[in-house]
Amino acid sequence: MQALLKGTSQQVFADTELIDRPLDVTFVLDQLEQRSKSDPWLQGKINGQQVGVIGQSFGGYTALVLAGARININQLQKNCKS
């Protein structure tokens, strides 16, 4: 982050984060739902069919992807030619 703030780095995150972050959230939700079946402390507390997600900036992207949004590569290339 310091390199980014100083202007010596243009990479904020690894490219794989665009794929990994939504998968990480899905993994955690799946694990919680599985464990709620066997862990008495979680039993009856997890409903995988009623999950809310919210985010800002990259978190907003993650939330949109989890909701089913897809990247329009053609439009992205037109808008971000450089």
PDB file as gemmi writes it, atoms N, CA and C in Angstrom:
CRYST1    1.000    1.000    1.000  90.00  90.00  90.00 P 1                      
ATOM      1  N   MET A   1       0.828  -1.183   0.000  1.00  0.00           N  
ATOM      2  CA  MET A   1       0.000   0.000   0.000  1.00  0.00           C  
ATOM      3  C   MET A   1       0.879   1.255   0.000  1.00  0.00           C  
ATOM      4  N   GLN A   2       1.982   1.204   0.720  1.00  0.00           N  
ATOM      5  CA  GLN A   2       2.889   2.364   0.755  1.00  0.00           C  
ATOM      6  C   GLN A   2       3.438   2.671  -0.636  1.00  0.00           C  
ATOM      7  N   ALA A   3       3.806   1.631  -1.370  1.00  0.00           N  
ATOM      8  CA  ALA A   3       4.331   1.829  -2.725  1.00  0.00           C  
ATOM      9  C   ALA A   3       3.260   2.448  -3.620  1.00  0.00           C  
ATOM     10  N   LEU A   4       2.030   2.030  -3.443  1.00  0.00           N  
ATOM     11  CA  LEU A   4       0.924   2.583  -4.231  1.00  0.00           C  
ATOM     12  C   LEU A   4       0.736   4.064  -3.913  1.00  0.00           C  
ATOM     13  N   LEU A   5       0.759   4.405  -2.630  1.00  0.00           N  
ATOM     14  CA  LEU A   5       0.585   5.798  -2.219  1.00  0.00           C  
ATOM     15  C   LEU A   5       1.736   6.692  -2.687  1.00  0.00           C  
ATOM     16  N   LYS A   6       2.943   6.133  -2.749  1.00  0.00           N  
ATOM     17  CA  LYS A   6       4.105   6.893  -3.207  1.00  0.00           C  
ATOM     18  C   LYS A   6       4.155   7.006  -4.729  1.00  0.00           C  
ATOM     19  N   GLY A   7       3.317   6.233  -5.409  1.00  0.00           N  
ATOM     20  CA  GLY A   7       3.309   6.258  -6.872  1.00  0.00           C  
ATOM     21  C   GLY A   7       4.340   5.356  -7.499  1.00  0.00           C  
ATOM     22  N   THR A   8       4.934   4.458  -6.710  1.00  0.00           N  
ATOM     23  CA  THR A   8       5.950   3.558  -7.242  1.00  0.00           C  
ATOM     24  C   THR A   8       5.378   2.194  -7.626  1.00  0.00           C  
ATOM     25  N   SER A   9       4.085   2.026  -7.446  1.00  0.00           N  
ATOM     26  CA  SER A   9       3.438   0.772  -7.826  1.00  0.00           C  
ATOM     27  C   SER A   9       2.064   1.075  -8.401  1.00  0.00           C  
ATOM     28  N   GLN A  10       1.735   0.402  -9.475  1.00  0.00           N  
ATOM     29  CA  GLN A  10       0.413   0.569 -10.055  1.00  0.00           C  
ATOM     30  C   GLN A  10      -0.482  -0.627  -9.757  1.00  0.00           C  
ATOM     31  N   GLN A  11       0.081  -1.649  -9.178  1.00  0.00           N  
ATOM     32  CA  GLN A  11      -0.697  -2.855  -8.910  1.00  0.00           C  
ATOM     33  C   GLN A  11      -1.203  -2.826  -7.471  1.00  0.00           C  
ATOM     34  N   VAL A  12      -2.516  -2.740  -7.321  1.00  0.00           N  
ATOM     35  CA  VAL A  12      -3.132  -2.687  -6.001  1.00  0.00           C  
ATOM     36  C   VAL A  12      -3.305  -4.090  -5.449  1.00  0.00           C  
ATOM     37  N   PHE A  13      -3.625  -5.028  -6.330  1.00  0.00           N  
ATOM     38  CA  PHE A  13      -3.853  -6.410  -5.920  1.00  0.00           C  
ATOM     39  C   PHE A  13      -3.495  -7.328  -7.078  1.00  0.00           C  
ATOM     40  N   ALA A  14      -3.296  -8.587  -6.758  1.00  0.00           N  
ATOM     41  CA  ALA A  14      -2.996  -9.578  -7.792  1.00  0.00           C  
ATOM     42  C   ALA A  14      -4.211  -9.770  -8.690  1.00  0.00           C  
ATOM     43  N   ASP A  15      -3.979  -9.997  -9.971  1.00  0.00           N  
ATOM     44  CA  ASP A  15      -5.068 -10.196 -10.925  1.00  0.00           C  
ATOM     45  C   ASP A  15      -5.991 -11.333 -10.514  1.00  0.00           C  
ATOM     46  N   THR A  16      -5.449 -12.323  -9.868  1.00  0.00           N  
ATOM     47  CA  THR A  16      -6.256 -13.481  -9.468  1.00  0.00           C  
ATOM     48  C   THR A  16      -7.291 -13.135  -8.402  1.00  0.00           C  
ATOM     49  N   GLU A  17      -7.119 -11.993  -7.743  1.00  0.00           N  
ATOM     50  CA  GLU A  17      -8.080 -11.574  -6.716  1.00  0.00           C  
ATOM     51  C   GLU A  17      -9.481 -11.393  -7.293  1.00  0.00           C  
ATOM     52  N   LEU A  18      -9.577 -11.004  -8.565  1.00  0.00           N  
ATOM     53  CA  LEU A  18     -10.881 -10.827  -9.194  1.00  0.00           C  
ATOM     54  C   LEU A  18     -11.679 -12.131  -9.201  1.00  0.00           C  
ATOM     55  N   ILE A  19     -10.982 -13.237  -9.247  1.00  0.00           N  
ATOM     56  CA  ILE A  19     -11.628 -14.549  -9.222  1.00  0.00           C  
ATOM     57  C   ILE A  19     -11.658 -15.099  -7.799  1.00  0.00           C  
ATOM     58  N   ASP A  20     -10.554 -14.938  -7.086  1.00  0.00           N  
ATOM     59  CA  ASP A  20     -10.407 -15.567  -5.767  1.00  0.00           C  
ATOM     60  C   ASP A  20     -11.336 -15.003  -4.696  1.00  0.00           C  
ATOM     61  N   ARG A  21     -11.542 -13.706  -4.674  1.00  0.00           N  
ATOM     62  CA  ARG A  21     -12.355 -13.121  -3.595  1.00  0.00           C  
ATOM     63  C   ARG A  21     -13.783 -13.644  -3.561  1.00  0.00           C  
ATOM     64  N   PRO A  22     -14.498 -13.634  -4.692  1.00  0.00           N  
ATOM     65  CA  PRO A  22     -15.847 -14.207  -4.652  1.00  0.00           C  
ATOM     66  C   PRO A  22     -15.834 -15.691  -4.284  1.00  0.00           C  
ATOM     67  N   LEU A  23     -14.823 -16.414  -4.760  1.00  0.00           N  
ATOM     68  CA  LEU A  23     -14.722 -17.839  -4.413  1.00  0.00           C  
ATOM     69  C   LEU A  23     -14.456 -18.026  -2.918  1.00  0.00           C  
ATOM     70  N   ASP A  24     -13.665 -17.139  -2.331  1.00  0.00           N  
ATOM     71  CA  ASP A  24     -13.393 -17.211  -0.891  1.00  0.00           C  
ATOM     72  C   ASP A  24     -14.674 -17.016  -0.077  1.00  0.00           C  
ATOM     73  N   VAL A  25     -15.483 -16.035  -0.477  1.00  0.00           N  
ATOM     74  CA  VAL A  25     -16.742 -15.774   0.238  1.00  0.00           C  
ATOM     75  C   VAL A  25     -17.669 -16.979   0.104  1.00  0.00           C  
ATOM     76  N   THR A  26     -17.761 -17.516  -1.110  1.00  0.00           N  
ATOM     77  CA  THR A  26     -18.596 -18.698  -1.337  1.00  0.00           C  
ATOM     78  C   THR A  26     -18.117 -19.871  -0.490  1.00  0.00           C  
ATOM     79  N   PHE A  27     -16.806 -20.061  -0.416  1.00  0.00           N  
ATOM     80  CA  PHE A  27     -16.239 -21.148   0.386  1.00  0.00           C  
ATOM     81  C   PHE A  27     -16.626 -20.998   1.861  1.00  0.00           C  
ATOM     82  N   VAL A  28     -16.476 -19.786   2.387  1.00  0.00           N  
ATOM     83  CA  VAL A  28     -16.810 -19.554   3.802  1.00  0.00           C  
ATOM     84  C   VAL A  28     -18.293 -19.818   4.061  1.00  0.00           C  
ATOM     85  N   LEU A  29     -19.149 -19.342   3.181  1.00  0.00           N  
ATOM     86  CA  LEU A  29     -20.590 -19.572   3.356  1.00  0.00           C  
ATOM     87  C   LEU A  29     -20.927 -21.064   3.282  1.00  0.00           C  
ATOM     88  N   ASP A  30     -20.302 -21.768   2.343  1.00  0.00           N  
ATOM     89  CA  ASP A  30     -20.520 -23.214   2.233  1.00  0.00           C  
ATOM     90  C   ASP A  30     -20.061 -23.937   3.495  1.00  0.00           C  
ATOM     91  N   GLN A  31     -18.904 -23.530   4.017  1.00  0.00           N  
ATOM     92  CA  GLN A  31     -18.376 -24.155   5.238  1.00  0.00           C  
ATOM     93  C   GLN A  31     -19.298 -23.891   6.426  1.00  0.00           C  
ATOM     94  N   LEU A  32     -19.783 -22.678   6.552  1.00  0.00           N  
ATOM     95  CA  LEU A  32     -20.694 -22.358   7.652  1.00  0.00           C  
ATOM     96  C   LEU A  32     -21.979 -23.179   7.560  1.00  0.00           C  
ATOM     97  N   GLU A  33     -22.499 -23.313   6.351  1.00  0.00           N  
ATOM     98  CA  GLU A  33     -23.725 -24.093   6.168  1.00  0.00           C  
ATOM     99  C   GLU A  33     -23.485 -25.567   6.509  1.00  0.00           C  
ATOM    100  N   GLN A  34     -22.342 -26.104   6.075  1.00  0.00           N  
ATOM    101  CA  GLN A  34     -22.002 -27.503   6.397  1.00  0.00           C  
ATOM    102  C   GLN A  34     -21.851 -27.693   7.909  1.00  0.00           C  
ATOM    103  N   ARG A  35     -21.117 -26.807   8.525  1.00  0.00           N  
ATOM    104  CA  ARG A  35     -20.857 -26.936   9.966  1.00  0.00           C  
ATOM    105  C   ARG A  35     -22.110 -26.719  10.801  1.00  0.00           C  
ATOM    106  N   SER A  36     -23.062 -25.970  10.256  1.00  0.00           N  
ATOM    107  CA  SER A  36     -24.298 -25.747  11.012  1.00  0.00           C  
ATOM    108  C   SER A  36     -25.114 -27.032  11.146  1.00  0.00           C  
ATOM    109  N   LYS A  37     -24.776 -28.024  10.337  1.00  0.00           N  
ATOM    110  CA  LYS A  37     -25.471 -29.315  10.416  1.00  0.00           C  
ATOM    111  C   LYS A  37     -24.899 -30.198  11.516  1.00  0.00           C  
ATOM    112  N   SER A  38     -23.629 -29.972  11.880  1.00  0.00           N  
ATOM    113  CA  SER A  38     -22.992 -30.838  12.869  1.00  0.00           C  
ATOM    114  C   SER A  38     -22.571 -30.118  14.150  1.00  0.00           C  
ATOM    115  N   ASP A  39     -22.401 -28.822  14.095  1.00  0.00           N  
ATOM    116  CA  ASP A  39     -21.958 -28.053  15.263  1.00  0.00           C  
ATOM    117  C   ASP A  39     -23.176 -27.520  16.012  1.00  0.00           C  
ATOM    118  N   PRO A  40     -23.382 -27.983  17.244  1.00  0.00           N  
ATOM    119  CA  PRO A  40     -24.551 -27.545  18.010  1.00  0.00           C  
ATOM    120  C   PRO A  40     -24.628 -26.026  18.185  1.00  0.00           C  
ATOM    121  N   TRP A  41     -23.473 -25.348  18.268  1.00  0.00           N  
ATOM    122  CA  TRP A  41     -23.466 -23.910  18.454  1.00  0.00           C  
ATOM    123  C   TRP A  41     -24.020 -23.184  17.231  1.00  0.00           C  
ATOM    124  N   LEU A  42     -23.796 -23.748  16.036  1.00  0.00           N  
ATOM    125  CA  LEU A  42     -24.262 -23.122  14.793  1.00  0.00           C  
ATOM    126  C   LEU A  42     -25.623 -23.640  14.329  1.00  0.00           C  
ATOM    127  N   GLN A  43     -26.050 -24.748  14.897  1.00  0.00           N  
ATOM    128  CA  GLN A  43     -27.289 -25.379  14.440  1.00  0.00           C  
ATOM    129  C   GLN A  43     -28.468 -24.409  14.488  1.00  0.00           C  
ATOM    130  N   GLY A  44     -29.178 -24.320  13.367  1.00  0.00           N  
ATOM    131  CA  GLY A  44     -30.343 -23.461  13.277  1.00  0.00           C  
ATOM    132  C   GLY A  44     -30.041 -21.983  13.112  1.00  0.00           C  
ATOM    133  N   LYS A  45     -28.765 -21.619  13.014  1.00  0.00           N  
ATOM    134  CA  LYS A  45     -28.386 -20.205  12.913  1.00  0.00           C  
ATOM    135  C   LYS A  45     -27.972 -19.788  11.501  1.00  0.00           C  
ATOM    136  N   ILE A  46     -27.749 -20.749  10.620  1.00  0.00           N  
ATOM    137  CA  ILE A  46     -27.274 -20.439   9.268  1.00  0.00           C  
ATOM    138  C   ILE A  46     -28.330 -20.849   8.258  1.00  0.00           C  
ATOM    139  N   ASN A  47     -28.732 -19.898   7.421  1.00  0.00           N  
ATOM    140  CA  ASN A  47     -29.656 -20.190   6.333  1.00  0.00           C  
ATOM    141  C   ASN A  47     -28.968 -19.751   5.047  1.00  0.00           C  
ATOM    142  N   GLY A  48     -28.407 -20.707   4.330  1.00  0.00           N  
ATOM    143  CA  GLY A  48     -27.669 -20.408   3.110  1.00  0.00           C  
ATOM    144  C   GLY A  48     -28.525 -19.843   1.991  1.00  0.00           C  
ATOM    145  N   GLN A  49     -29.838 -19.900   2.135  1.00  0.00           N  
ATOM    146  CA  GLN A  49     -30.734 -19.363   1.114  1.00  0.00           C  
ATOM    147  C   GLN A  49     -31.060 -17.890   1.357  1.00  0.00           C  
ATOM    148  N   GLN A  50     -30.684 -17.374   2.520  1.00  0.00           N  
ATOM    149  CA  GLN A  50     -30.947 -15.970   2.840  1.00  0.00           C  
ATOM    150  C   GLN A  50     -29.664 -15.327   3.358  1.00  0.00           C  
ATOM    151  N   VAL A  51     -28.815 -14.962   2.407  1.00  0.00           N  
ATOM    152  CA  VAL A  51     -27.524 -14.367   2.740  1.00  0.00           C  
ATOM    153  C   VAL A  51     -27.461 -12.985   2.114  1.00  0.00           C  
ATOM    154  N   GLY A  52     -27.019 -12.023   2.882  1.00  0.00           N  
ATOM    155  CA  GLY A  52     -26.827 -10.677   2.371  1.00  0.00           C  
ATOM    156  C   GLY A  52     -25.346 -10.377   2.267  1.00  0.00           C  
ATOM    157  N   VAL A  53     -24.995  -9.575   1.299  1.00  0.00           N  
ATOM    158  CA  VAL A  53     -23.602  -9.170   1.136  1.00  0.00           C  
ATOM    159  C   VAL A  53     -23.587  -7.717   0.681  1.00  0.00           C  
ATOM    160  N   ILE A  54     -22.620  -6.980   1.182  1.00  0.00           N  
ATOM    161  CA  ILE A  54     -22.487  -5.569   0.826  1.00  0.00           C  
ATOM    162  C   ILE A  54     -20.996  -5.262   0.766  1.00  0.00           C  
ATOM    163  N   GLY A  55     -20.632  -4.329  -0.056  1.00  0.00           N  
ATOM    164  CA  GLY A  55     -19.230  -3.970  -0.143  1.00  0.00           C  
ATOM    165  C   GLY A  55     -19.042  -2.608  -0.766  1.00  0.00           C  
ATOM    166  N   GLN A  56     -17.856  -2.057  -0.586  1.00  0.00           N  
ATOM    167  CA  GLN A  56     -17.498  -0.768  -1.169  1.00  0.00           C  
ATOM    168  C   GLN A  56     -16.256  -0.983  -2.016  1.00  0.00           C  
ATOM    169  N   SER A  57     -16.216  -0.372  -3.161  1.00  0.00           N  
ATOM    170  CA  SER A  57     -15.080  -0.461  -4.060  1.00  0.00           C  
ATOM    171  C   SER A  57     -14.856  -1.916  -4.461  1.00  0.00           C  
ATOM    172  N   PHE A  58     -13.717  -2.497  -4.123  1.00  0.00           N  
ATOM    173  CA  PHE A  58     -13.460  -3.887  -4.500  1.00  0.00           C  
ATOM    174  C   PHE A  58     -14.461  -4.826  -3.828  1.00  0.00           C  
ATOM    175  N   GLY A  59     -14.896  -4.480  -2.629  1.00  0.00           N  
ATOM    176  CA  GLY A  59     -15.934  -5.267  -1.951  1.00  0.00           C  
ATOM    177  C   GLY A  59     -17.262  -5.188  -2.685  1.00  0.00           C  
ATOM    178  N   GLY A  60     -17.535  -4.031  -3.305  1.00  0.00           N  
ATOM    179  CA  GLY A  60     -18.734  -3.878  -4.112  1.00  0.00           C  
ATOM    180  C   GLY A  60     -18.677  -4.772  -5.342  1.00  0.00           C  
ATOM    181  N   TYR A  61     -17.503  -4.826  -5.963  1.00  0.00           N  
ATOM    182  CA  TYR A  61     -17.298  -5.746  -7.090  1.00  0.00           C  
ATOM    183  C   TYR A  61     -17.566  -7.175  -6.644  1.00  0.00           C  
ATOM    184  N   THR A  62     -17.004  -7.545  -5.494  1.00  0.00           N  
ATOM    185  CA  THR A  62     -17.179  -8.901  -4.979  1.00  0.00           C  
ATOM    186  C   THR A  62     -18.652  -9.199  -4.741  1.00  0.00           C  
ATOM    187  N   ALA A  63     -19.368  -8.256  -4.151  1.00  0.00           N  
ATOM    188  CA  ALA A  63     -20.801  -8.442  -3.894  1.00  0.00           C  
ATOM    189  C   ALA A  63     -21.577  -8.608  -5.196  1.00  0.00           C  
ATOM    190  N   LEU A  64     -21.251  -7.805  -6.198  1.00  0.00           N  
ATOM    191  CA  LEU A  64     -21.945  -7.910  -7.485  1.00  0.00           C  
ATOM    192  C   LEU A  64     -21.683  -9.255  -8.157  1.00  0.00           C  
ATOM    193  N   VAL A  65     -20.441  -9.723  -8.107  1.00  0.00           N  
ATOM    194  CA  VAL A  65     -20.114 -11.023  -8.700  1.00  0.00           C  
ATOM    195  C   VAL A  65     -20.871 -12.135  -7.982  1.00  0.00           C  
ATOM    196  N   LEU A  66     -20.933 -12.057  -6.654  1.00  0.00           N  
ATOM    197  CA  LEU A  66     -21.664 -13.073  -5.892  1.00  0.00           C  
ATOM    198  C   LEU A  66     -23.143 -13.081  -6.248  1.00  0.00           C  
ATOM    199  N   ALA A  67     -23.664 -11.917  -6.652  1.00  0.00           N  
ATOM    200  CA  ALA A  67     -25.073 -11.811  -7.035  1.00  0.00           C  
ATOM    201  C   ALA A  67     -25.311 -12.241  -8.482  1.00  0.00           C  
ATOM    202  N   GLY A  68     -24.225 -12.528  -9.221  1.00  0.00           N  
ATOM    203  CA  GLY A  68     -24.377 -13.027 -10.582  1.00  0.00           C  
ATOM    204  C   GLY A  68     -23.893 -12.101 -11.678  1.00  0.00           C  
ATOM    205  N   ALA A  69     -23.345 -10.944 -11.337  1.00  0.00           N  
ATOM    206  CA  ALA A  69     -22.855 -10.013 -12.357  1.00  0.00           C  
ATOM    207  C   ALA A  69     -21.661 -10.614 -13.100  1.00  0.00           C  
ATOM    208  N   ARG A  70     -21.539 -10.253 -14.350  1.00  0.00           N  
ATOM    209  CA  ARG A  70     -20.427 -10.713 -15.183  1.00  0.00           C  
ATOM    210  C   ARG A  70     -19.690  -9.508 -15.742  1.00  0.00           C  
ATOM    211  N   ILE A  71     -18.401  -9.653 -15.953  1.00  0.00           N  
ATOM    212  CA  ILE A  71     -17.598  -8.583 -16.529  1.00  0.00           C  
ATOM    213  C   ILE A  71     -17.829  -8.565 -18.039  1.00  0.00           C  
ATOM    214  N   ASN A  72     -18.127  -7.393 -18.578  1.00  0.00           N  
ATOM    215  CA  ASN A  72     -18.272  -7.200 -20.017  1.00  0.00           C  
ATOM    216  C   ASN A  72     -16.903  -6.795 -20.551  1.00  0.00           C  
ATOM    217  N   ILE A  73     -16.134  -7.777 -20.986  1.00  0.00           N  
ATOM    218  CA  ILE A  73     -14.750  -7.546 -21.408  1.00  0.00           C  
ATOM    219  C   ILE A  73     -14.682  -6.554 -22.572  1.00  0.00           C  
ATOM    220  N   ASN A  74     -15.576  -6.678 -23.546  1.00  0.00           N  
ATOM    221  CA  ASN A  74     -15.552  -5.760 -24.701  1.00  0.00           C  
ATOM    222  C   ASN A  74     -15.750  -4.321 -24.269  1.00  0.00           C  
ATOM    223  N   GLN A  75     -16.710  -4.076 -23.382  1.00  0.00           N  
ATOM    224  CA  GLN A  75     -16.955  -2.719 -22.901  1.00  0.00           C  
ATOM    225  C   GLN A  75     -15.782  -2.224 -22.069  1.00  0.00           C  
ATOM    226  N   LEU A  76     -15.212  -3.095 -21.270  1.00  0.00           N  
ATOM    227  CA  LEU A  76     -14.065  -2.731 -20.436  1.00  0.00           C  
ATOM    228  C   LEU A  76     -12.900  -2.299 -21.326  1.00  0.00           C  
ATOM    229  N   GLN A  77     -12.654  -3.035 -22.395  1.00  0.00           N  
ATOM    230  CA  GLN A  77     -11.554  -2.671 -23.308  1.00  0.00           C  
ATOM    231  C   GLN A  77     -11.829  -1.333 -23.987  1.00  0.00           C  
ATOM    232  N   LYS A  78     -13.070  -1.029 -24.323  1.00  0.00           N  
ATOM    233  CA  LYS A  78     -13.401   0.264 -24.940  1.00  0.00           C  
ATOM    234  C   LYS A  78     -13.182   1.407 -23.953  1.00  0.00           C  
ATOM    235  N   ASN A  79     -13.600   1.212 -22.704  1.00  0.00           N  
ATOM    236  CA  ASN A  79     -13.528   2.270 -21.693  1.00  0.00           C  
ATOM    237  C   ASN A  79     -12.122   2.462 -21.138  1.00  0.00           C  
ATOM    238  N   CYS A  80     -11.319   1.425 -21.166  1.00  0.00           N  
ATOM    239  CA  CYS A  80      -9.994   1.460 -20.520  1.00  0.00           C  
ATOM    240  C   CYS A  80      -8.909   1.095 -21.516  1.00  0.00           C  
ATOM    241  N   LYS A  81      -8.851   1.797 -22.623  1.00  0.00           N  
ATOM    242  CA  LYS A  81      -7.898   1.470 -23.683  1.00  0.00           C  
ATOM    243  C   LYS A  81      -6.448   1.518 -23.215  1.00  0.00           C  
ATOM    244  N   SER A  82      -6.141   2.450 -22.355  1.00  0.00           N  
ATOM    245  CA  SER A  82      -4.746   2.562 -21.905  1.00  0.00           C  
ATOM    246  C   SER A  82      -4.434   1.499 -20.882  1.00  0.00           C  
TER     247      SER A  82                                                      
END                                                                             
